[in-house]
Amino acid sequence: QVQLVESGGGLVQPGGSLRLSCAASGRIFSIYPMGWYRQAPGKQRELVALVTSDSRTNYADSVKGRFTISRVNAKNTVYLQMNSLKPEDQAVYYCNVKIGFADYWGQGTQVTVSS
């Protein structure tokens, strides 16, 4: 079965950095797009960053220039490097893979941005 496990969240001050990791198992993931989403209390889950099978990337306007998504297919791992964090970035961050019409999600990792 497909499993996605996020890690790397935590508490960081505004302007700080965190690196999130998503470890995937159960399939060969190199041919599928993978992404990071986030959801803050009272808000819709939103796409943060996407990386395709050929390593093309797409970012939400709110994180462009600050966040970087990457993947290491040999390790079935996707990363999200987050720099210059803002309080507005505080959310639960979820890893995602789309396989055909199906979406698979990790359990989420909390990112708290606070002084």
Number of C-alpha atoms within 10 A of each C-alpha: 5 13 16 22 18 24 19 15 18 14 15 18 14 17 14 14 17 18 16 21 23 26 16 22 15 10 10 12 20 18 11 15 18 27 27 27 19 22 19 16 9 6 9 9 15 14 17 24 23 24 22 16 14 11 15 11 16 16 19 13 9 11 17 12 11 13 20 20 24 20 21 11 14 9 12 17 20 24 22 23 15 20 17 15 22 18 15 12 20 20 21 18 27 27 29 25 22 14 13 7 5 7 10 14 18 20 13 22 21 19 22 20 20 15 9
